[in-house]
Amino acid sequence: MSGNKRFCSVLLSFFLIFSAAFTAPVYANDGYSDYIDSVIKMAKDRYYRDISEEELLEGALRGIFDSMDDYTVYYSQDEAESFFTSIEGNYQGIGVEIMEVPEGAIVTRVFSDSPAEGAGILPDDIIVKVDGVDVKGLTVQDIANLVRGEKGSYVEIGIMRNYSSEILYFSVERNVVNISPVTWEIYGNAMYIKLEQFSSNSAHFFEQALKEADNNGINKIILDLRNNPGGEVGQAVSIARMLVRKGIITTLDFKSEEMNDTVYRSYLVKPKYVTAVLVNGNTASASEILASAIQDSRDGVLVGTKTYGKGVFQNMYPILKPEAYKKYRELYGESIVDGYEWMNKHDVQIYQEDILGWTKITTGHYLTRNGKMIDGTGLFPDFPVEDYEVVNDVDVNSIKRLDSSSTVELNGVGNDVYNAEKILRIKGYEIDEPDNILDAKTADALKKYQAEKKIKVTGVLDDTTKEKLNEDIYELRIAIDKPFAKAVELLGLLD
């Protein structure tokens, strides 16, 4: 994608993400302008190393925006690109997650509808070559850098499958890969949904989870917003509209009189689901908008600890380079540094080469459905329960079900080994740090486990052993994760 096309797509994306842009002109103060110019010239002249005026200007901009609040920052172009990618929830590549193994990298996840899935790459495949390069001994990041690339380009992936020494080759066309921040699992007559953040595709994947709930006749939801730092307000609103009855979701109150306050509403006559929301001290921003809408509407309850209390919101604005600023000022007679404002007021096409960097600036605060301002205060749960802690260096909620159909023997590798080792370690068996390799120590732990479960003692991961381990996952979550256990109790799942 060309730079200009990329910039235009980013502009479109952020008009969707953020609800408004400044429309009032920003006039330079000639005294301060001359003063800043003089400071930059002095620094450039006196500093003992070569430094460009652009670098000094960016330093000045960082100082200006960093002096405001914790959420207002200046981004260079590269930093802004990383931020946009995290918010958009996608990247250009083939769509796999990988983990380092001695042979190269094992595929731990294949994203749905990705180029990798279309090409036939499977979880537990081991990547040993990328475009003819032997990746044994390379770091995961080095291998990922080889695999990623521009949309439309091809990469040849050499795979070892099912412990065979034969290498299978896949020619995969790279494309945009959408990363789901939503995972879900059915427990009895309820669905547990974990929402990591509010990126551009969160509502889409959340809706997919609810469709599966509907297909299974489920109307009870455990929504886990713990450690969710927020993201797009629009995505939080879209999800709230699936869960909350008719009425206000949130109100965005802008400081500037040139910007209209925005009221977001739900239009559901009767919500389909009852929701228990798990929250903690790292539930922040857009997460608190969603959680407060559910709490205030009484369409669900909050379980856990007090939330973070980020009751303000930010907008992104592109900052023109000095030469672009001068060019447009001479053309239109206005002193404006915000690229969005030029687009809104004068329909000026701003190109990427016109942009020095971006600022994310706090522009107002939001109110909850009941009109509360929670900045610095947070939300108080309906059912206070202390959050859980990791046990034996294992987070119980990081454990995934063992779902491979193949048996893993001594020195075998796979996702199932990784999750089995987590279960064994959290239960107190003596194993090394969980990885993907069924080594001798893990085999010994499995034998002890199998003996205790009164199943055939083999030291391998067979179907019977996996079934027992999967049963343990739910029991461990109930025992360790007290907020989750409380949500289960409230929704009547233990009946």
LINNORCOR-V838293 format. One line per field, one symbol per residue. ss: DSSP state (a for helix, b for strand, c for the rest). phi: phi as a letter, one per 20 degrees, with the letter a starting at -180 (. if undefined). burial: I if it has 24 or more other C-alpha atoms within 12 Angstrom, else O. Layout:
# LINNORCOR-V838293
ss->???
phi->???
burial->???
This chain:
# LINNORCOR-V838293
ss->ccaaaaaaaaaaaaaaaccccccccccccaaaaaaaaaaaaaaaaaccccccaaaaaaaaaaaaaaccccccbbbbaaaaaaaaaaaacbbbbccbbbbbbccbbbbbbbccccaaaaaccccccbbbbbccbbcccccaaaaaaaaccccccbbbbbbbccccccbbbbbbbcbbbbcccbbbbbbccbbbbbbccbcccaaaaaaaaaaaaaaccccbbbbbccccccbcaaaaaaaaaaacbcbbbbbbbbcccccccbbbbbcbcccccbbbbbbccccccaaaaaaaaaaaaccbbbbbcccccccbbbbbbbbbcaaaaaaaaaaacccccbaaaaaaaacccccaaabbbbbbbbbbbbbcccccccccccccccbbccccccbccbcaaacccccccccbccccbcaaaaaaaaaaaaccccccccccbccaaaaaaaaaaaaaccccccccbcaaaaaaaaaaaaaaaaaacaaaaaaaaaccccc
phi->.fffffffffgggefffdebcfcefdefegffffffgffffffffeffdfbefffffffffgffffeecfdebddfgfffgfffffffmbbdadncdccfcgfqbeeebdffmegfffeofcgnfdfdbclnefefnefgffffffffrfgnedcedecdclmfffeedcedefbfdeefedcbbecldcdecddfadefdffffffffffffffdmdcdcddedfmeeopffgfffffgfecdfgqfebcedeffffdefcddcdcffbfecdcddecbfdecmgffffffffffemeacdcpdgffndddcccdcedffgffgffffffdmcdcdeffffffecleeedgfeeeaccdcfdrcddfgeneddfndnddffcfbffecfdlmcegeeedfecfeeeddgmfcqgffgffffffffenfecfggbddeefffffffffffffelcgecmdedffffffffffgffffffeeffffffgffemfef
burial->OOOOOOIOOIIOIIOOIIIIIIOOOOOOOOOOOOOOOOOIOOOOOOOOOOOOIOOIIIIOIIOOOOOOOOIIIIIIIOOIIOIIIIIIIIIIIIIIIIIIIOIIIIIIIIIOOIIIIOIIIIIIIIIIIIIOOOIOOIOIOOIIOIIIIOOOOIIIIIIIIIIOOOOIIIIIIIIIIIIIIIIIIIIOIIIIIIIIIIIIIIIIIIIOIIOOIOOOOIIIIIIIIIIIIIIIIIIIIIIIIIIIIIIIIIIIIIOOOOOOOOOIIIOOOOIOIIIIIIIIIIIIIIIIIIIIIIIIIIIIIIIIIIIIIIIIIIIIIIIIIIOIIOOIIOOOOOIIIIIIIIIOOOOOOIIIIIIIIIIIIIIIIIIIIOOIIIOOOIIIIIIIIOIIOOOOOIOIIIIIIIIIOIIIIIOIIIIIIIIIIIIIIIIOIIIIIIIIIIIOIIIIIIIIIIOOOOOOOIIIIIOIIIOIIIOIIIIIIIOIIIIIIIIIOIIOIOO
